[in-house]
C-alpha cells in the first residue's frame, strides 16, 4: 500500500476513442482495460469504471487490514472483501445527510480467516474504514479538470 511518504502518486493515463467505451489505462508500468458490458453498448473488454473503483477500495481495505494484523503478529490468514455498488433513494438511508434524490451506496462484506479473537476481529473491521481509499471517498474531494 503506497503512502505519500513512501512513493510518488501514480501517473494514470487513459486512452479512449470517441466511437466506443473501451479504454486503455496506463498506471506507471502497468496496463489494463476498462469498458462497459455489451448490454450497455460496450464490448466488455475490461471491468467497468465502477468495478475499478470497487477494486481500488477492496484492495486498499484488504491491504490495510493485513498490514495492521502483521504489525501485531495476529494470526490472520486470509482476507476476502466483497463489494457492491448501487444507487438508492436517499429516504431509504437513515444515516445519510442527504434526504432527497438518489445516493451512491457501496457495501463491503469482509471475511477474515485465522485464529483471531472476537476483539481482534472487531478491531480489524474498525481498521478497514481507515484505508486511504476509504478516507478519500468519504472526505471532500476537489477534482480540477482542464483542457490541455
DSSP file (Angstrom, degrees, kcal/mol; ACC not computed):
  #  RESIDUE AA STRUCTURE BP1 BP2  ACC     N-H-->O    O-->H-N    N-H-->O    O-->H-N    TCO  KAPPA ALPHA  PHI   PSI    X-CA   Y-CA   Z-CA
    1    1 A X              0   0    0      0, 0.0     2,-0.2     0, 0.0    59,-0.0   0.000 360.0 360.0 360.0 118.8    0.0    0.0    0.0
    2    2 A X        -     0   0    0      4,-0.1     2,-0.3     3,-0.0     7,-0.0  -0.520 360.0-171.0 -78.2 139.6    1.6    3.2   -1.2
    3    3 A X    >>  -     0   0    0     -2,-0.2     4,-2.3     1,-0.0     3,-0.8  -0.869  38.1-108.3-123.1 163.4    1.7    6.2    1.1
    4    4 A X  T 34 S+     0   0    0     -2,-0.3     5,-0.1     1,-0.3    -1,-0.0   0.784 119.4  54.0 -63.4 -25.8    2.7    9.8    0.3
    5    5 A X  T 34 S+     0   0    0      1,-0.1    -1,-0.3     3,-0.0     3,-0.1   0.802 115.1  39.0 -75.6 -27.7    5.9    9.3    2.4
    6    6 A X  T <4 S+     0   0    0     -3,-0.8     2,-0.3     1,-0.2    -2,-0.2   0.826 121.8  10.7 -94.9 -34.8    7.0    6.2    0.5
    7    7 A X  S  < S-     0   0    0     -4,-2.3    -1,-0.2     3,-0.0     2,-0.1  -0.981  71.7-105.5-147.8 153.5    6.2    6.8   -3.1
    8    8 A X        -     0   0    0     -2,-0.3     3,-0.1     1,-0.1    -3,-0.0  -0.479  56.2 -88.1 -73.2 152.3    5.1    9.4   -5.5
    9    9 A X        -     0   0    0     -2,-0.1    -1,-0.1     1,-0.1     2,-0.1  -0.288  50.3-100.5 -60.5 145.8    1.5    9.2   -6.7
   10   10 A X        -     0   0    0     -3,-0.1     2,-0.7     1,-0.1    -1,-0.1  -0.371  28.2-129.8 -65.6 145.0    0.9    7.0   -9.7
   11   11 A X        -     0   0    0     -3,-0.1    17,-1.8    -2,-0.1     2,-0.5  -0.890  26.1-162.5 -97.3 118.2    0.5    8.8  -13.0
   12   12 A X  E     -A   27   0A   0     -2,-0.7     2,-0.4    15,-0.2    15,-0.2  -0.888  10.2-177.2-107.5 129.6   -2.6    7.5  -14.7
   13   13 A X  E     -A   26   0A   0     13,-2.6    13,-3.3    -2,-0.5     2,-0.5  -0.995   7.1-162.8-125.6 130.6   -3.2    8.0  -18.4
   14   14 A X  E     -A   25   0A   0     -2,-0.4     2,-0.5    11,-0.2    11,-0.2  -0.960   1.0-163.0-117.0 126.7   -6.4    6.8  -20.1
   15   15 A X  E     +A   24   0A   0      9,-3.2     9,-2.8    -2,-0.5     2,-0.3  -0.933  21.3 158.2-109.2 126.1   -6.6    6.4  -23.9
   16   16 A X  E     -A   23   0A   0     -2,-0.5     2,-0.3     7,-0.2     7,-0.1  -0.936  31.5-133.2-140.8 165.7  -10.1    6.2  -25.5
   17   17 A X    >   -     0   0    0      5,-0.6     3,-1.3    -2,-0.3    -2,-0.0  -0.904  23.0-124.8-118.7 150.5  -11.8    6.7  -28.8
   18   18 A X  T 3  S+     0   0    0     -2,-0.3    -1,-0.1     1,-0.2     3,-0.0   0.705 102.0  70.0 -66.3 -19.2  -15.0    8.6  -29.4
   19   19 A X  T 3  S-     0   0    0      3,-0.1     2,-0.3     2,-0.0    -1,-0.2   0.501 109.0  -1.3 -81.9  -3.6  -16.6    5.6  -31.1
   20   20 A X    <   -     0   0    0     -3,-1.3    -3,-0.2     2,-0.1    22,-0.1  -0.933  69.9 -99.1-165.6-173.9  -17.0    3.3  -28.1
   21   21 A X  S    S+     0   0    0     20,-0.3    21,-0.1    -2,-0.3    13,-0.1   0.669  73.7 116.4 -96.2 -19.9  -16.5    2.8  -24.4
   22   22 A X        -     0   0    0     13,-0.1    -5,-0.6    14,-0.1     2,-0.4  -0.255  44.0-173.4 -59.1 133.9  -13.3    0.6  -24.5
   23   23 A X  E     -AB  16  34A   0     11,-3.0    11,-2.0    -7,-0.1     2,-0.5  -0.974  23.1-142.2-131.0 141.3  -10.4    2.4  -22.7
   24   24 A X  E     -AB  15  33A   0     -9,-2.8    -9,-3.2    -2,-0.4     2,-0.5  -0.917  23.3-160.4 -99.2 129.6   -6.7    1.6  -22.4
   25   25 A X  E     -AB  14  32A   0      7,-3.2     7,-2.5    -2,-0.5     2,-0.5  -0.950   7.4-166.6-117.7 124.4   -5.4    2.6  -18.9
   26   26 A X  E     +AB  13  31A   0    -13,-3.3   -13,-2.6    -2,-0.5     2,-0.5  -0.946   7.3 178.6-109.7 125.2   -1.7    3.1  -18.1
   27   27 A X  E >   -AB  12  30A   0      3,-2.6     3,-2.7    -2,-0.5   -15,-0.2  -0.906  65.7 -64.5-125.6 101.3   -0.7    3.3  -14.5
   28   28 A X  T 3  S-     0   0    0    -17,-1.8   -15,-0.1    -2,-0.5    -1,-0.1  -0.404 121.6 -13.0  51.4-118.4    3.1    3.7  -14.3
   29   29 A X  T 3  S+     0   0    0     -2,-0.2     2,-0.3    -3,-0.1    -1,-0.3   0.357 121.4  93.4 -92.4   7.4    4.4    0.5  -15.8
   30   30 A X  E <   -B   27   0A   0     -3,-2.7    -3,-2.6     2,-0.0     2,-0.4  -0.743  54.7-163.5-102.5 148.0    1.0   -1.3  -15.7
   31   31 A X  E     +B   26   0A   0     -2,-0.3     2,-0.3    -5,-0.2    -5,-0.2  -0.997  18.1 154.3-131.1 133.4   -1.6   -1.6  -18.4
   32   32 A X  E     -B   25   0A   0     -7,-2.5    -7,-3.2    -2,-0.4     2,-0.3  -0.878  30.2-120.6-144.8 178.7   -5.2   -2.6  -18.0
   33   33 A X  E     -B   24   0A   0     -2,-0.3    14,-0.7    -9,-0.2     2,-0.3  -0.907  13.1-165.0-128.1 151.5   -8.5   -2.0  -19.8
   34   34 A X  E     +Bc  23  47A   0    -11,-2.0   -11,-3.0    -2,-0.3     2,-0.3  -0.970  23.3 142.7-131.5 149.5  -11.9   -0.5  -18.9
   35   35 A X        -     0   0    0     12,-2.0     2,-0.3    -2,-0.3    14,-0.2  -0.921  42.6-103.1-164.1-177.1  -15.1   -0.9  -20.8
   36   36 A X        -     0   0    0     -2,-0.3     8,-2.2    12,-0.1     9,-0.2  -0.870  44.7 -94.1-117.5 156.5  -18.9   -1.3  -20.4
   37   37 A X    > > -     0   0    0     -2,-0.3     5,-2.4     6,-0.2     3,-1.7  -0.253  36.3-108.7 -65.6 160.2  -20.8   -4.5  -20.8
   38   38 A X  G > 5S+     0   0    0      1,-0.3     3,-2.0     3,-0.2    -1,-0.1   0.862 118.6  64.6 -56.6 -37.3  -22.4   -5.3  -24.2
   39   39 A X  G 3 5S+     0   0    0      1,-0.3    -1,-0.3     2,-0.1    -2,-0.0   0.693 105.7  44.8 -63.4 -17.6  -25.8   -4.7  -22.7
   40   40 A X  G < 5S-     0   0    0     -3,-1.7    -1,-0.3     2,-0.0    -2,-0.2   0.245 130.7 -91.4-107.2  10.2  -24.8   -1.0  -22.1
   41   41 A X  T < 5S+     0   0    0     -3,-2.0   -20,-0.3     1,-0.3    -3,-0.2   0.495  90.9 115.5  95.7   4.1  -23.2   -0.6  -25.6
   42   42 A X  S   <S-     0   0    0     -5,-2.4    -1,-0.3   -22,-0.1    -5,-0.1  -0.193  70.6-122.9 -91.7-171.3  -19.7   -1.6  -24.7
   43   43 A X        -     0   0    0     -7,-0.2    -6,-0.2    -3,-0.1    -5,-0.1   0.312  38.9-124.8-116.2   4.8  -17.6   -4.6  -25.9
   44   44 A X        +     0   0    0     -8,-2.2    -7,-0.1     1,-0.1    -9,-0.1   0.838  61.6 142.3  57.4  39.4  -16.9   -6.0  -22.4
   45   45 A X  S    S-     0   0    0     -9,-0.2     2,-0.3   -11,-0.1    -1,-0.1   0.464  70.6  -1.6 -87.8  -1.2  -13.1   -5.9  -22.9
   46   46 A X  S    S-     0   0    0    -10,-0.1   -12,-0.2   -14,-0.1   -11,-0.2  -0.974  93.4 -60.9-169.3 175.9  -12.5   -4.9  -19.3
   47   47 A X  B     -c   34   0A   0    -14,-0.7   -12,-2.0    -2,-0.3     2,-0.1  -0.259  57.0-104.7 -66.2 158.6  -14.1   -4.0  -16.0
   48   48 A X     >  -     0   0    0    -14,-0.2     4,-2.2     1,-0.1     5,-0.2  -0.370  33.1-104.6 -76.4 162.8  -16.4   -1.0  -15.8
   49   49 A X  H  > S+     0   0    0      1,-0.2     4,-2.1     2,-0.2     5,-0.1   0.889 124.8  51.4 -55.7 -39.3  -15.3    2.2  -14.1
   50   50 A X  H  > S+     0   0    0      2,-0.2     4,-2.6     1,-0.2    -1,-0.2   0.888 106.9  53.8 -65.9 -37.1  -17.4    1.4  -11.1
   51   51 A X  H  > S+     0   0    0      1,-0.2     4,-2.5     2,-0.2    -2,-0.2   0.918 109.1  48.7 -59.8 -42.6  -15.8   -2.1  -10.9
   52   52 A X  H  X S+     0   0    0     -4,-2.2     4,-2.2     2,-0.2    -2,-0.2   0.883 109.8  51.6 -65.8 -38.1  -12.3   -0.4  -10.9
   53   53 A X  H  X S+     0   0    0     -4,-2.1     4,-2.2     2,-0.2    -2,-0.2   0.934 111.9  46.3 -62.0 -46.2  -13.4    1.9   -8.1
   54   54 A X  H  X S+     0   0    0     -4,-2.6     4,-3.2     1,-0.2     5,-0.2   0.885 110.2  54.0 -64.0 -38.3  -14.7   -1.0   -6.1
   55   55 A X  H  X S+     0   0    0     -4,-2.5     4,-2.7     2,-0.2     5,-0.3   0.901 108.1  50.1 -62.4 -40.5  -11.4   -2.9   -6.8
   56   56 A X  H  X S+     0   0    0     -4,-2.2     4,-2.1     2,-0.2    -2,-0.2   0.933 114.7  43.3 -62.9 -45.9   -9.4    0.1   -5.5
   57   57 A X  H  X S+     0   0    0     -4,-2.2     4,-2.5     2,-0.2    -2,-0.2   0.924 115.7  48.1 -66.8 -44.3  -11.4    0.2   -2.3
   58   58 A X  H  X S+     0   0    0     -4,-3.2     4,-2.4     2,-0.2    -2,-0.2   0.915 113.5  46.2 -64.1 -44.1  -11.4   -3.5   -1.8
   59   59 A X  H  X S+     0   0    0     -4,-2.7     4,-2.7    -5,-0.2     5,-0.2   0.925 114.0  48.3 -65.5 -43.0   -7.7   -3.9   -2.3
   60   60 A X  H  X S+     0   0    0     -4,-2.1     4,-2.5    -5,-0.3    -2,-0.2   0.907 111.6  50.5 -63.0 -41.7   -6.9   -1.0   -0.1
   61   61 A X  H  X S+     0   0    0     -4,-2.5     4,-2.4     2,-0.2    -2,-0.2   0.939 112.8  45.7 -60.6 -48.3   -9.2   -2.3    2.6
   62   62 A X  H  X S+     0   0    0     -4,-2.4     4,-2.6     1,-0.2    -2,-0.2   0.909 113.5  49.3 -62.8 -43.3   -7.5   -5.8    2.4
   63   63 A X  H  X S+     0   0    0     -4,-2.7     4,-2.6     2,-0.2    -1,-0.2   0.904 111.5  49.3 -62.5 -41.8   -4.0   -4.3    2.5
   64   64 A X  H  X S+     0   0    0     -4,-2.5     4,-2.2     2,-0.2    -2,-0.2   0.923 112.9  46.2 -65.7 -45.2   -4.8   -2.1    5.5
   65   65 A X  H  X S+     0   0    0     -4,-2.4     4,-2.4     2,-0.2     5,-0.2   0.938 114.4  48.6 -61.4 -47.3   -6.3   -4.9    7.5
   66   66 A X  H  X S+     0   0    0     -4,-2.6     4,-2.7     1,-0.2    -2,-0.2   0.907 110.9  49.7 -61.1 -43.8   -3.4   -7.2    6.6
   67   67 A X  H  X S+     0   0    0     -4,-2.6     4,-2.4     2,-0.2    -1,-0.2   0.926 111.1  49.4 -60.8 -45.9   -0.8   -4.6    7.5
   68   68 A X  H  X S+     0   0    0     -4,-2.2     4,-0.9     1,-0.2    -2,-0.2   0.925 113.8  45.4 -60.9 -45.9   -2.4   -3.9   10.9
   69   69 A X  H ><>S+     0   0    0     -4,-2.4     5,-2.6     1,-0.2     3,-0.5   0.901 112.1  51.6 -66.3 -41.0   -2.6   -7.6   11.7
   70   70 A X  H ><5S+     0   0    0     -4,-2.7     3,-1.4     1,-0.2    -2,-0.2   0.911 105.3  55.1 -62.1 -42.9    1.0   -8.3   10.6
   71   71 A X  H 3<5S+     0   0    0     -4,-2.4    -1,-0.2     1,-0.3    -2,-0.2   0.763 114.9  40.5 -62.8 -23.8    2.4   -5.4   12.7
   72   72 A X  T <<5S-     0   0    0     -4,-0.9    -1,-0.3    -3,-0.5    -2,-0.2   0.356 109.0-123.1-104.4   3.5    0.8   -7.0   15.8
   73   73 A X  T < 5 +     0   0    0     -3,-1.4    -3,-0.2    -4,-0.3     2,-0.2   0.855  50.6 168.2  55.1  37.8    1.6  -10.6   14.8
   74   74 A X      < -     0   0    0     -5,-2.6     2,-1.8    -6,-0.1    -1,-0.2  -0.529  47.1-110.6 -78.6 150.6   -2.0  -11.6   14.9
   75   75 A X        +     0   0    0     40,-0.3    40,-0.6    -2,-0.2     2,-0.5  -0.216  60.6 150.1 -80.7  49.7   -3.0  -15.0   13.4
   76   76 A X  E     +D  114   0B   0     -2,-1.8    38,-0.3    38,-0.2     3,-0.1  -0.710  16.1 173.0 -82.2 127.8   -4.8  -13.6   10.4
   77   77 A X  E     +     0   0B   0     36,-3.6     2,-0.3    -2,-0.5    37,-0.2   0.855  58.0   6.3-102.3 -49.8   -4.5  -16.0    7.4
   78   78 A X  E     -D  113   0B   0     35,-1.2    35,-2.3     2,-0.0     2,-0.4  -0.968  52.1-158.2-140.2 152.7   -6.8  -14.7    4.6
   79   79 A X  E     -D  112   0B   0     -2,-0.3     2,-0.5    33,-0.2    33,-0.2  -0.999   7.9-175.1-129.9 129.0   -8.9  -11.6    3.9
   80   80 A X  E     -D  111   0B   0     31,-2.3    31,-3.0    -2,-0.4     2,-0.5  -0.991   3.3-171.2-125.0 124.2  -11.7  -11.6    1.4
   81   81 A X  E     -D  110   0B   0     -2,-0.5     2,-0.5    29,-0.2    29,-0.2  -0.966   1.5-170.1-116.4 118.1  -13.5   -8.3    0.6
   82   82 A X  E     -D  109   0B   0     27,-2.8    27,-2.7    -2,-0.5     2,-0.3  -0.920  11.1-169.8-107.4 132.8  -16.7   -8.5   -1.5
   83   83 A X  E     -D  108   0B   0     -2,-0.5     2,-0.3    25,-0.2    25,-0.2  -0.922  13.0-174.7-128.0 149.4  -18.1   -5.2   -2.7
   84   84 A X  E     -D  107   0B   0     23,-1.8    23,-2.6    -2,-0.3     2,-0.4  -0.996   9.5-155.5-138.7 142.1  -21.3   -4.0   -4.4
   85   85 A X  E     +D  106   0B   0     -2,-0.3     2,-0.3    21,-0.2    21,-0.2  -0.948  23.8 156.6-116.0 138.8  -22.2   -0.5   -5.7
   86   86 A X  E     -D  105   0B   0     19,-2.3    19,-3.2    -2,-0.4     2,-0.5  -0.972  39.2-120.1-150.8 165.2  -25.8    0.6   -6.1
   87   87 A X  E     -D  104   0B   0     -2,-0.3     2,-0.3    17,-0.2    17,-0.2  -0.943  36.5-179.5-106.3 130.4  -27.9    3.7   -6.3
   88   88 A X  E     -D  103   0B   0     15,-2.7    15,-2.8    -2,-0.5     2,-0.3  -0.890  35.6 -95.4-127.4 159.9  -30.6    4.0   -3.5
   89   89 A X  E >   -D  102   0B   0     -2,-0.3     3,-2.2    13,-0.2    13,-0.3  -0.571  32.1-130.9 -71.0 134.2  -33.2    6.6   -2.6
   90   90 A X  G >  S+     0   0    0     11,-3.1     3,-1.8     1,-0.3     6,-0.2   0.829 106.9  63.8 -56.5 -33.3  -31.9    9.0    0.0
   91   91 A X  G 3  S+     0   0    0     10,-0.4    -1,-0.3     1,-0.3    11,-0.1   0.699  95.0  60.9 -66.5 -17.0  -35.1    8.4    2.0
   92   92 A X  G <  S+     0   0    0     -3,-2.2     2,-0.6     1,-0.1    -1,-0.3   0.381  91.6  77.0 -87.5   3.9  -34.0    4.7    2.4
   93   93 A X    X   -     0   0    0     -3,-1.8     3,-1.0     1,-0.2    -1,-0.1  -0.874  55.1-178.5-120.4  98.4  -30.8    5.7    4.2
   94   94 A X  T 3  S+     0   0    0     -2,-0.6    -1,-0.2     1,-0.2    -2,-0.0   0.854  84.2  48.6 -63.3 -36.2  -31.4    6.7    7.8
   95   95 A X  T 3  S+     0   0    0      2,-0.0    -1,-0.2     0, 0.0     2,-0.2   0.488  91.0 102.7 -86.0  -1.7  -27.7    7.5    8.5
   96   96 A X    <   -     0   0    0     -3,-1.0    -3,-0.1    -6,-0.2     7,-0.0  -0.564  62.9-147.7 -86.6 145.0  -27.3    9.7    5.4
   97   97 A X  S    S+     0   0    0     -2,-0.2     2,-0.2     2,-0.0    -1,-0.1   0.881  82.2  79.8 -73.1 -39.9  -27.2   13.5    5.5
   98   98 A X        +     0   0    0      1,-0.1    -5,-0.2     2,-0.0    -2,-0.1  -0.514  54.1 176.6 -70.6 133.0  -28.8   13.8    2.0
   99   99 A X        +     0   0    0     -2,-0.2     2,-0.3    -7,-0.1    -1,-0.1   0.395  55.4  62.8-119.9   0.5  -32.6   13.3    2.2
  100  100 A X  S    S-     0   0    0    -10,-0.1     2,-0.0     2,-0.1    -2,-0.0  -0.927  93.9  -1.3-127.4 152.7  -33.7   13.8   -1.4
  101  101 A X  S    S-     0   0    0     -2,-0.3   -11,-3.1   -12,-0.1   -10,-0.4  -0.310  98.0 -41.5  75.1-155.6  -32.9   12.1   -4.7
  102  102 A X  E     -D   89   0B   0    -13,-0.3     2,-0.3   -12,-0.1   -13,-0.2  -0.812  49.7-164.6-112.5 152.7  -30.6    9.1   -5.0
  103  103 A X  E     -D   88   0B   0    -15,-2.8   -15,-2.7    -2,-0.3     2,-0.4  -0.906  26.5-105.5-130.0 160.2  -27.3    8.5   -3.4
  104  104 A X  E     -D   87   0B   0     -2,-0.3     2,-0.4   -17,-0.2   -17,-0.2  -0.695  32.5-165.9 -85.0 137.0  -24.5    6.0   -4.1
  105  105 A X  E     -D   86   0B   0    -19,-3.2   -19,-2.3    -2,-0.4     2,-0.5  -0.992   6.8-169.2-124.1 132.3  -24.1    3.1   -1.7
  106  106 A X  E     -D   85   0B   0     -2,-0.4     2,-0.5   -21,-0.2   -21,-0.2  -0.987   8.8-161.8-117.8 124.4  -21.1    0.8   -1.5
  107  107 A X  E     -D   84   0B   0    -23,-2.6   -23,-1.8    -2,-0.5     2,-0.5  -0.908   2.8-165.2-108.1 132.3  -21.5   -2.3    0.6
  108  108 A X  E     -D   83   0B   0     -2,-0.5     2,-0.5   -25,-0.2   -25,-0.2  -0.968   6.1-168.8-116.5 129.2  -18.4   -4.2    1.8
  109  109 A X  E     -D   82   0B   0    -27,-2.7   -27,-2.8    -2,-0.5     2,-0.5  -0.985  13.9-163.3-112.7 123.0  -18.5   -7.8    3.2
  110  110 A X  E     -D   81   0B   0     -2,-0.5     2,-0.5   -29,-0.2   -29,-0.2  -0.929   7.6-167.1-115.1 125.3  -15.3   -8.7    4.9
  111  111 A X  E     -D   80   0B   0    -31,-3.0   -31,-2.3    -2,-0.5     2,-0.5  -0.945   5.8-170.4-109.6 128.0  -14.3  -12.3    5.7
  112  112 A X  E     -D   79   0B   0     -2,-0.5     2,-0.4   -33,-0.2   -33,-0.2  -0.974   1.9-166.9-118.3 127.1  -11.3  -12.9    8.0
  113  113 A X  E     +D   78   0B   0    -35,-2.3   -36,-3.6    -2,-0.5   -35,-1.2  -0.909  41.1  73.1-115.9 147.1   -9.9  -16.3    8.5
  114  114 A X  E    S-D   76   0B   0     -2,-0.4     2,-2.0   -38,-0.3   -38,-0.2  -0.664  93.6 -62.9 135.7 167.8   -7.4  -17.3   11.1
  115  115 A X  S    S+     0   0    0    -40,-0.6   -40,-0.3    -2,-0.2     2,-0.2  -0.399  74.7 156.6 -83.5  62.2   -7.5  -18.0   14.9
  116  116 A X        -     0   0    0     -2,-2.0     2,-0.1   -41,-0.1    -2,-0.1  -0.604  40.7-123.1 -88.8 147.8   -8.5  -14.4   15.8
  117  117 A X     >  -     0   0    0     -2,-0.2     4,-2.4     1,-0.1     5,-0.2  -0.405  30.2-107.3 -77.6 165.4  -10.2  -13.4   19.0
  118  118 A X  H  > S+     0   0    0      1,-0.2     4,-2.3     2,-0.2     5,-0.2   0.876 122.7  52.7 -60.2 -37.0  -13.5  -11.6   18.8
  119  119 A X  H  > S+     0   0    0      2,-0.2     4,-2.2     1,-0.2    -1,-0.2   0.902 108.6  48.8 -66.8 -41.2  -11.7   -8.4   20.0
  120  120 A X  H  > S+     0   0    0      2,-0.2     4,-2.5     1,-0.2    -2,-0.2   0.920 111.4  49.8 -64.5 -43.6   -9.1   -8.8   17.2
  121  121 A X  H  X S+     0   0    0     -4,-2.4     4,-2.1     1,-0.2    -2,-0.2   0.931 111.2  49.2 -59.6 -46.0  -11.9   -9.3   14.6
  122  122 A X  H  X S+     0   0    0     -4,-2.3     4,-2.0     1,-0.2    -1,-0.2   0.902 111.5  49.2 -61.3 -41.5  -13.7   -6.2   15.8
  123  123 A X  H  X S+     0   0    0     -4,-2.2     4,-2.6     1,-0.2    -1,-0.2   0.903 109.7  51.3 -66.2 -40.7  -10.6   -4.1   15.7
  124  124 A X  H  X S+     0   0    0     -4,-2.5     4,-1.5     2,-0.2    -1,-0.2   0.872 109.1  50.5 -65.9 -36.2   -9.7   -5.3   12.1
  125  125 A X  H  X S+     0   0    0     -4,-2.1     4,-0.7     2,-0.2    -1,-0.2   0.897 111.5  48.9 -67.3 -38.6  -13.2   -4.3   11.0
  126  126 A X  H >< S+     0   0    0     -4,-2.0     3,-0.9     1,-0.2    -2,-0.2   0.924 109.9  51.5 -62.6 -44.2  -12.8   -0.9   12.6
  127  127 A X  H >< S+     0   0    0     -4,-2.6     3,-2.3     1,-0.2     4,-0.2   0.794  94.3  73.5 -64.1 -29.4   -9.4   -0.5   10.9
  128  128 A X  H >< S+     0   0    0     -4,-1.5     3,-1.4     1,-0.3    -1,-0.2   0.869  92.1  55.7 -53.5 -38.8  -11.0   -1.4    7.5
  129  129 A X  T << S+     0   0    0     -3,-0.9    -1,-0.3    -4,-0.7    -2,-0.2   0.537  97.2  65.8 -72.8  -5.9  -12.6    2.1    7.4
  130  130 A X  T <   +     0   0    0     -3,-2.3    -1,-0.3    -4,-0.2    -2,-0.2   0.397  68.8 124.2 -96.4   2.2   -9.2    3.7    7.9
  131  131 A X  S <> S-     0   0    0     -3,-1.4     4,-2.5    -4,-0.2     5,-0.2  -0.369  71.9-119.9 -62.7 143.8   -7.8    2.6    4.5
  132  132 A X  H  > S+     0   0    0      1,-0.2     4,-2.2     2,-0.2     5,-0.1   0.833 112.1  51.6 -57.3 -36.1   -6.6    5.6    2.5
  133  133 A X  H  > S+     0   0    0      2,-0.2     4,-2.7     1,-0.2    -1,-0.2   0.921 110.2  49.3 -68.4 -41.4   -9.1    5.0   -0.4
  134  134 A X  H  > S+     0   0    0      1,-0.2     4,-1.7     2,-0.2    -2,-0.2   0.928 111.3  50.3 -59.5 -44.9  -12.0    4.8    2.0
  135  135 A X  H  < S+     0   0    0     -4,-2.5     4,-0.4     1,-0.2    -2,-0.2   0.888 111.4  48.5 -61.5 -39.6  -10.8    8.0    3.6
  136  136 A X  H >< S+     0   0    0     -4,-2.2     3,-1.1    -5,-0.2    -2,-0.2   0.932 111.1  49.5 -65.3 -45.8  -10.6    9.7    0.2
  137  137 A X  H 3< S+     0   0    0     -4,-2.7    -1,-0.2     1,-0.2    -2,-0.2   0.773 115.0  44.1 -67.2 -25.5  -14.1    8.5   -0.8
  138  138 A X  T 3< S+     0   0    0     -4,-1.7    -1,-0.2    -5,-0.2     2,-0.2   0.374 105.9  72.7-101.9   4.7  -15.7    9.7    2.4
  139  139 A X  S <  S-     0   0    0     -3,-1.1     2,-0.2    -4,-0.4    -3,-0.0  -0.587 100.7 -73.3-107.5 174.8  -13.9   13.1    2.5
  140  140 A X        -     0   0    0     -2,-0.2     2,-0.4     1,-0.0    -1,-0.1  -0.514  51.1-156.1 -66.5 132.1  -14.4   16.3    0.5
  141  141 A X        -     0   0    0     -2,-0.2     2,-0.6    -4,-0.1    -1,-0.0  -0.945   9.9-162.9-116.4 132.6  -12.9   15.7   -3.0
  142  142 A X        -     0   0    0     -2,-0.4     2,-0.6     2,-0.0    -2,-0.0  -0.943   9.4-173.1-115.8 108.7  -11.8   18.5   -5.2
  143  143 A X        -     0   0    0     -2,-0.6     2,-0.6     2,-0.0    -2,-0.0  -0.908   5.5-162.3-105.2 121.2  -11.4   17.4   -8.9
  144  144 A X        -     0   0    0     -2,-0.6     2,-0.4     2,-0.0    -2,-0.0  -0.912   7.4-170.3-106.0 121.9   -9.9   20.0  -11.2
  145  145 A X        +     0   0    0     -2,-0.6     2,-0.3     2,-0.0    -2,-0.0  -0.911  10.1 167.9-113.0 137.0  -10.4   19.4  -14.9
  146  146 A X        -     0   0    0     -2,-0.4     2,-0.5     0, 0.0    -2,-0.0  -0.988  34.7-120.0-145.0 154.0   -8.7   21.4  -17.7
  147  147 A X              0   0    0     -2,-0.3    -2,-0.0     1,-0.1     0, 0.0  -0.818 360.0 360.0 -91.8 131.3   -8.2   21.1  -21.4
  148  148 A X              0   0    0     -2,-0.5    -1,-0.1     0, 0.0     0, 0.0   0.372 360.0 360.0-120.6 360.0   -4.6   20.8  -22.4
